[in-house]
Amino acid sequence: MRLHAGIAAAALWLATSGVAGAATIVTANNPAPGDSFTNAGPTNQGQAIGTSGWYYNNVRNGGTVGINTTLPRNGNGSAWFQNLDGADKADIEFLPNAANIAGNFVSVGSLGAFSALSTFGYEWYRDGTSTNPAVQHPALRVLLDLDGNLLTNDRAGLVFERAYNSLPTLPDQWVADTIGASTNLWSFGALGFATGGYGVTLAQWQAQLATAFPNAVIVGFSAGVGSGWNGVFTGAVDSITWTIGGQTSSFNFEVTGVPVPEPAALALFGLALAGLAAARRRA
């Protein structure tokens, strides 16, 4: 009886602790080693990642992005990037109800009001062999439609980078960042490039848009590299998350066809079960 009670308690702890399983798994289109989507031409191109709502997007001039096993995180995969010079670009984007426009994808759906966004975040990796400026790492962006009418041309975005938040860019390790009310974001698109500079916080953006664009909605999230990044960059992102209206969405990028490394918590669980079994045999 004590053994069964121990198993039940351990299982309950795993189920309620948020360990490995809270995130939606987004699987590469191809089995191991996974995807490597590139486009040599100058016009943005994209590719759907199954029916997940995620897309390789805005890929041009030899930029590369793909969920693969090169830099595994929280499992066997991550979304990997490589740019070879300043002309390259590559993104991975969540775009609700996206439409294919000449090979690239555009959101025609909404995730909710911009005013309802409380946090978003991710994990990123900068390979130390990268030769582009050392402060650069994969950026994370929230994509907006300013008037809430998805048929008008007033798309914009706000971008997180550590360089504008007095934070170091740490190479050869996974770094977790959460963007909240006091995090600085710069702008592009219909908001103008870096409107107000690079020191406007999420809370300040929400206050400004509440007056100027009270119907602004979120039309996606984007992580990516390039567009003016001189030199070679190699890195990755994983564990992208956001909370809108109190509802959190989290995503983990993985690859089929290879074993998923066992999370430490599950390994400890296995050891605990072995110990319980040994104790029972001794009893």
C-alpha positions in Angstrom: 0.0 0.0 0.0 2.8 2.4 0.8 4.4 1.8 -2.6 1.1 2.6 -4.4 0.6 5.7 -2.3 4.2 6.8 -3.2 3.5 6.3 -6.9 0.3 8.3 -6.7 1.9 11.1 -4.9 4.8 11.3 -7.3 2.4 11.2 -10.3 0.3 14.0 -8.7 3.4 16.1 -8.2 4.4 15.7 -11.9 0.9 16.6 -13.1 0.7 19.8 -11.0 4.3 21.0 -11.1 4.2 22.3 -14.7 7.1 20.0 -15.7 7.4 19.1 -19.4 3.9 18.9 -20.8 2.4 22.4 -20.2 3.6 23.6 -23.6 2.0 22.8 -27.0 4.5 20.7 -29.0 5.2 22.1 -32.5 6.8 19.4 -34.6 9.1 19.8 -37.6 7.7 19.0 -41.0 10.5 16.4 -41.5 11.7 13.6 -39.2 15.2 13.9 -37.6 17.3 15.9 -38.1 14.3 18.1 -38.9 13.8 21.2 -41.1 16.1 23.7 -42.8 14.0 26.2 -44.8 15.9 28.7 -46.9 15.4 31.0 -49.8 18.2 32.4 -52.0 16.1 35.1 -53.6 15.4 38.6 -52.4 11.6 38.3 -52.0 10.3 37.0 -48.7 9.1 33.4 -48.7 7.6 31.2 -46.1 6.4 27.6 -45.3 3.7 26.3 -43.0 4.8 24.1 -40.1 2.1 21.5 -40.5 -1.2 22.8 -39.2 0.2 24.3 -36.0 -0.4 27.9 -36.9 3.4 28.4 -37.0 5.3 29.4 -40.1 8.8 29.8 -41.4 8.4 33.3 -42.8 10.1 36.4 -44.2 13.0 34.2 -45.4 15.2 35.8 -48.0 18.8 36.2 -49.4 20.0 32.9 -48.1 18.7 33.1 -44.5 17.8 29.8 -43.0 15.3 28.7 -40.3 14.0 25.3 -39.2 12.9 23.2 -36.3 15.7 20.7 -36.0 18.1 18.9 -33.6 21.1 21.2 -34.0 20.6 23.0 -30.7 18.1 21.0 -28.7 16.3 22.6 -25.8 13.5 21.2 -23.5 13.5 18.0 -25.7 15.3 17.1 -28.9 14.7 20.3 -30.9 14.5 24.0 -31.2 13.9 26.6 -34.0 17.4 27.1 -35.5 18.6 30.1 -37.5 21.6 30.9 -39.7 22.4 34.1 -41.5 25.5 34.4 -43.6 25.6 38.2 -44.2 23.7 41.4 -43.6 21.2 40.8 -46.5 19.8 37.6 -44.9 16.6 37.3 -42.9 14.6 34.5 -41.4 11.7 34.3 -38.9 9.5 31.8 -37.2 6.0 33.2 -36.6 2.7 32.3 -35.1 0.0 33.8 -37.4 -3.7 33.0 -36.7 -5.7 32.2 -39.8 -2.8 33.1 -42.0 -3.1 33.7 -45.8 -0.4 32.8 -48.3 0.4 36.0 -50.2 2.9 35.3 -53.1 4.7 32.7 -51.1 4.9 34.5 -47.8 2.3 34.4 -45.0 0.2 37.2 -43.5 -2.1 36.9 -40.5 -5.8 37.6 -41.0 -6.8 36.6 -37.5 -6.6 38.1 -34.1 -5.3 36.8 -30.7 -7.0 39.5 -28.7 -6.7 43.2 -27.8 -3.2 44.6 -27.4 -4.3 46.2 -24.1 -4.9 42.6 -22.8 -1.3 41.5 -23.3 0.5 41.1 -20.0 3.7 39.2 -20.8 5.4 37.3 -23.6 8.7 35.5 -23.6 11.1 32.9 -24.9 14.4 31.2 -24.6 17.2 32.0 -27.1 20.7 30.9 -28.0 23.6 32.7 -29.6 26.4 30.4 -30.9 29.8 31.8 -29.9 31.1 31.3 -33.4 28.8 34.0 -34.7 30.7 37.0 -36.2 27.8 39.6 -36.3 27.8 42.2 -33.5 28.0 40.5 -30.1 25.0 42.3 -28.7 22.6 40.7 -31.3 20.5 37.6 -30.5 17.2 36.3 -32.0 14.6 39.0 -31.4 11.0 38.5 -30.2 8.2 40.6 -31.6 4.5 41.1 -31.0 2.7 41.9 -34.3 -0.2 44.3 -34.3 -3.1 45.6 -36.4 -3.6 49.1 -35.2 -7.3 49.8 -36.0 -8.5 46.3 -35.4 -9.8 46.0 -39.0 -7.7 43.1 -40.5 -8.5 44.3 -44.0 -6.7 47.7 -43.7 -3.0 48.2 -44.2 -1.9 49.4 -40.8 0.3 46.5 -39.5 3.0 47.3 -37.0 5.2 45.5 -34.5 7.1 45.9 -31.2 10.5 44.3 -30.8 12.4 43.0 -27.8 16.2 43.0 -27.8 18.5 42.8 -24.7 20.7 45.6 -26.0 18.0 48.2 -25.3 17.3 46.8 -21.8 20.8 47.1 -20.3 21.1 43.3 -20.4 24.1 41.3 -21.6 24.0 39.0 -24.6 25.4 35.7 -23.3 26.9 33.3 -25.9 26.9 29.5 -25.9 24.1 29.1 -23.4 20.3 29.2 -23.4 18.9 32.4 -22.0 15.3 33.0 -20.9 13.7 36.4 -21.2 10.2 37.5 -20.1 8.9 40.8 -21.6 6.6 42.6 -19.1 5.3 46.1 -18.4 8.7 47.6 -17.7 10.5 46.0 -20.7 11.7 48.4 -23.4 10.5 47.7 -27.0 11.2 49.4 -30.3 8.7 49.7 -33.1 8.4 49.2 -36.8 5.8 49.3 -39.5 2.8 51.6 -39.2 4.1 52.8 -35.8 7.3 54.0 -37.5 10.8 52.7 -37.1 11.8 53.0 -33.4 9.2 55.6 -32.7 10.2 57.5 -29.6 13.6 55.7 -29.6 14.4 52.4 -28.1 13.4 53.1 -24.5 9.6 52.9 -24.6 8.2 50.2 -22.2 5.4 47.8 -23.0 3.2 49.7 -20.5 4.0 53.0 -22.2 3.1 51.5 -25.6 -0.2 50.2 -24.2 -1.0 53.6 -22.7 -0.1 55.4 -26.0 -2.1 53.1 -28.2 -5.1 53.2 -25.8 -5.5 56.8 -26.9 -4.3 56.7 -30.5 -5.4 53.2 -31.5 -7.9 51.9 -28.9 -8.9 49.0 -31.2 -5.4 47.7 -31.7 -5.2 43.9 -31.8 -2.5 41.3 -31.7 -2.2 39.4 -35.0 0.8 37.2 -34.1 4.2 36.7 -32.5 7.5 36.5 -34.3 11.0 35.4 -33.5 13.9 36.0 -35.9 17.2 37.2 -37.1 18.8 39.3 -39.8 17.9 42.3 -41.9 21.1 44.3 -41.4 22.9 41.9 -39.2 26.4 42.1 -40.7 28.4 38.9 -40.4 27.5 35.3 -39.8 24.9 34.4 -37.1 24.0 31.0 -35.8 21.5 30.4 -33.0 18.0 29.3 -32.0 14.8 29.9 -30.0 12.4 27.7 -28.1 9.7 27.9 -25.4 7.8 30.9 -26.8 5.0 32.0 -24.6 2.5 34.8 -24.2 -0.4 35.7 -21.8 -3.3 37.6 -23.2 -6.4 38.3 -21.1 -5.1 36.0 -18.4 -4.8 33.1 -20.8 -1.3 31.7 -21.3 -0.1 29.9 -24.5 3.3 28.1 -24.6 5.0 26.3 -27.4 8.0 23.9 -27.6 9.7 23.0 -30.9 10.5 19.4 -31.4 11.5 16.8 -34.0 10.1 13.3 -34.5 12.2 10.2 -35.2 14.8 10.6 -32.4 14.3 10.0 -28.6 13.4 13.0 -26.6 15.8 13.4 -23.7 14.2 12.6 -20.4 13.6 15.7 -18.3 15.5 15.8 -15.0 12.2 15.7 -13.0 11.1 12.5 -14.8 14.6 11.0 -14.2 14.2 11.7 -10.5 10.7 10.3 -10.6 12.1 7.0 -12.0 14.8 6.9 -9.3 12.1 7.5 -6.7 10.1 4.6 -8.0 13.1 2.3 -8.0 13.8 3.3 -4.4 10.2 2.6 -3.4 10.3 -0.8 -5.1 13.6 -1.7 -3.4 12.1 -0.7 0.0 9.1 -2.9 -0.6 11.3 -5.9 -1.5 13.2 -5.4 1.7 10.0 -5.2 3.7 
